[in-house]
């Protein structure tokens, strides 16, 4: 995953981004002249790593979409997650706070606190058995290990700080201010290796008072990519996030309603696994030699790998299973860019809105695919034909049982 995809993922996590429809605010900065502004984020900005101000690029006027794009990258580069949160419109910030509070109210207290106690054990193990962990064959073969080594102690301390923070206490999480929480998390992230964006080039292609199209290059020699921005409540946001907000929040609320039932179903096994992993970590802590440590590490590695495999399987199943009875999923075997996403959305919505004015949607490009969801859809065969026409010469097949359209672009 490239650097900007990682940033987009982080932004999406903070934003609880999904897809849907949002109303634009009336506050607008001065329009930007078309295709005139260009800047490269200065790598020297990151050396001083300021924590209270947002460095601006001299060739970019503050209050524009281009400036927001650049400042967001700088904030991620410096680990200032609270600054990224500040880029969200006020109503979006309120949505995030509500979702966090709702999650804290529905999460099982015993599983949550036990999990964070386990995380403390992990942090202590990383600190006390650093050399033995780094000597493990599986660790030595990890491609990223050499870049991680210089930051090992900081990562271990960061995990310990997170595990000991108010996040570990659901009663505090119910009342927390997410911005303050992110500000505390930023203190941890600043000690860790973060993506660098010193060579990202951003150009404004066109802009008016409420919309902007930016072109950016991740490196000087990279092919340019375009991203559309819109103005929401006086804040510039990627159009894909703005389009997906209401649907994403609604989906998150729906999943939170199901959380207590889901937790109760898996709690006995989850607690057993947590206890078992805790015991394995204690055995690792008591190991004195490499042989003892390796012997104790083998079952832990297997348990974690198996758990990760099961989690991935669950995520795949969730991604291909409609969350509501009248929803239709569309899975495309390629990540569409913002222009392609907009074209697909417009084509589908032009048809669906004629029969239902309250159609909702999400469009999420990630991990080599684009996953779409439209709801409500009464005629799935008509939608399949529309998608096939839109992606002319592509292989389109309908999984009627799972209400999912698969598109294989050539």
Secondary structure by P-SEA (a helix, b strand, c coil): ccaaaaaaaaaaaaacbbbbbbbbccccccccccccccccccccccccccccbbbbccccccccaaaaaaaaaaaaaacaaaaaaaaccaaaaaaaaaaaaaaaacccaaaaaaaaaaaaaaaaaaaaaaaaaaacccccccccccccccaaaaaaaaaaaaaacccccaaaaacccaaaaaaaaaaaaaacbbbbcccbbbbbccccccbbbbbbbccccccbbbbbbbbcccccccaaaaaaaaaaaaaaaaaaaaaaaaaaaaaaaaaaaaaaaaaaaaaaaacccaaaaaaaaaaaaaaaaaaaaaaaaaaaaaaaccccccbbbbbbcccccaaaaaaaaaaaaaaaaaccccccccccccccbbbbbbcccccaaaaaaaaaaaacccbbbbcccccbbbbbcc
